[in-house]
Amino acid sequence: MKKLISILLNCFPLFAIAQHHQLEKIWQTDTIVAVPESVLPDFKKGILYISLIDGGGWDADGKGGVGKLNVDGTNYISNWVTGLNAPKGLGRYGNKLYVADITNVAVIEITTGKVTKKIAVDSAMALNDITVTDKGIIFVSDSRRAQIWRIENDVPSLYLNNVKGANGLKAIGQDLLYAEGKLLKKVNAQKQISQIAEVSQGIDGIEPVGNGDYIVTAWAGYIFYVTAGGQVETLLDSHAEKMNTADIGFDPIKRIVFVPTFNAKKIVAYRLK
């Protein structure tokens, strides 16, 4: 018995320091956001850029665009950019905003809100998420062709092929994090691939939250916390409410997660605790 007690006492500190993360809702908009898929914060300006599909998820109908919202959930502008099709992932470099729009990447001049060019991606069928490195190199996923493309100086080249369920992307230094279905993976500059974790649903958004940890979302309505060691916690399950959780934005200072809810047509902000 004394040996058993000793073992339990020795193990207790391990349980005591175990961390459990939570999301605390801060605010949400009314259901006025026309099928929001991605949120990209601009903290210097205090706004969120929001891709608006406003139609079928892959319909080339010209109804899509990009809206803006203050980071506190006020002053929603629905028509900052119009005339896109089914815009999804957003990325930014300098004063340019890059938008994945089915078969091309639309380039928006932020100072004017005008589409200045469209970069066609050869044979693309379903461009989905997008990320931009600190050198201005763009990566964009094609979910239907199971590919990830690299764009430099407006010239696309195939970067990874046979990525089944290709979706979420996040460039961090020399590494590219990407979703391969339920798998969160990382590829370095030498194209060496490693797996970080597996979650229970196909991954959509990916955001680093510090210490090598990540928040990832699944479109159906799940948000997960993934540790650097690959442990997974479910932070939110809203699928029964039909509240999607698409491509999130994250404020690393205030630890706020901005969630586009797609068919629920609102943006919800949570504090990560």
VENRA-V488275 format. One record per residue. SS is DSSP state (h for helix, s for strand, l for the rest). PHI is phi in whole degrees, 0 to 359 (* if undefined). NEAR is the number of other C-alpha atoms within 8 Angstrom. Layout:
BEGIN
ss: (SS:SS)
phi: (PHI:PHI)
near: (NEAR:NEAR)
END
This chain:
BEGIN
ss: (l:h:h:h:h:h:h:h:h:h:h:h:h:h:h:h:l:l:l:l:l:l:s:s:s:s:s:s:l:l:l:l:l:l:l:s:s:s:s:s:s:s:l:l:l:l:s:s:s:s:s:s:l:l:l:l:l:l:l:l:l:l:l:s:s:s:s:s:s:s:l:l:l:l:l:l:s:s:s:s:s:s:s:s:l:l:l:l:l:s:s:s:s:l:l:s:s:s:s:s:s:s:l:s:s:s:s:s:s:l:l:l:l:s:s:s:s:s:s:s:l:l:l:l:l:l:s:s:s:s:s:s:l:l:l:l:l:s:s:s:s:s:l:l:l:l:s:s:s:s:s:s:l:l:s:s:s:s:s:s:l:l:l:l:l:s:s:s:s:s:s:s:l:l:s:s:s:s:s:s:l:l:s:s:s:s:s:l:l:l:l:l:s:s:s:s:s:s:l:l:l:l:s:s:s:s:s:s:s:s:l:l:s:s:s:s:s:s:l:l:l:s:s:s:s:s:l:l:l:l:l:s:s:s:s:s:s:l:h:h:h:l:l:l:l:l:s:l:s:s:s:l:l:l:l:s:s:s:s:s:l:s:l:l:l:l:s:s:s:s:s:s:l)
phi: (*:300:295:296:298:299:297:296:294:293:279:304:303:295:287:294:266:299:256:232:259:220:247:248:294:256:204:212:280:290:278:239:262:285:55:284:251:222:236:232:284:237:287:296:266:70:228:244:272:228:281:241:283:50:173:293:301:228:273:275:250:71:270:280:187:229:252:227:212:295:293:263:89:253:58:283:242:272:238:299:231:233:86:272:258:233:294:233:300:237:218:221:215:61:264:247:251:251:231:284:225:65:241:215:251:277:251:246:280:296:294:247:72:251:283:265:195:230:264:285:254:306:65:296:239:207:296:237:267:213:214:232:282:288:257:87:274:258:238:218:262:243:291:281:265:57:227:234:253:244:237:230:54:69:250:279:217:290:257:226:241:59:262:296:77:302:206:301:223:204:275:226:61:273:258:239:274:209:265:240:65:275:264:263:235:224:234:265:296:268:63:274:254:225:261:267:196:233:251:273:224:297:280:247:268:224:220:286:237:109:59:79:266:219:251:232:242:236:305:297:130:226:234:240:256:242:279:300:273:94:285:236:242:271:269:209:226:244:292:292:275:58:252:291:227:265:273:284:246:216:259:288:279:272:56:252:256:256:246:277:257:52:294:281:59:209:251:237:249:233:265:278:240)
near: (4:5:6:7:8:8:8:8:8:7:8:8:8:7:7:6:6:6:4:5:9:7:10:8:9:8:9:10:10:7:7:7:11:10:14:18:16:15:16:11:12:9:7:4:5:9:11:12:12:14:17:17:17:11:10:7:6:8:8:7:9:9:12:16:17:14:14:12:13:11:10:5:11:8:6:9:8:9:8:10:11:10:8:12:15:20:16:15:14:15:12:10:9:4:8:10:12:12:15:17:15:14:13:12:12:13:13:13:12:9:5:5:9:8:10:8:7:9:10:7:9:6:5:11:10:12:15:15:15:17:14:14:10:7:5:8:11:12:12:14:16:17:14:9:9:13:16:14:13:12:11:9:5:6:7:10:7:9:8:8:8:7:10:9:12:16:15:15:16:12:11:8:7:7:10:12:13:14:16:14:11:12:13:14:13:12:13:10:7:5:6:7:8:7:8:11:11:9:11:5:8:13:18:13:13:16:11:8:11:7:5:8:11:13:13:13:16:15:12:9:15:16:13:13:13:14:10:10:6:9:8:11:9:9:11:9:9:10:10:6:5:10:13:16:16:16:17:16:12:11:9:8:5:6:11:12:12:12:14:18:16:14:9:10:14:15:13:13:12:13:12:10:7)
END
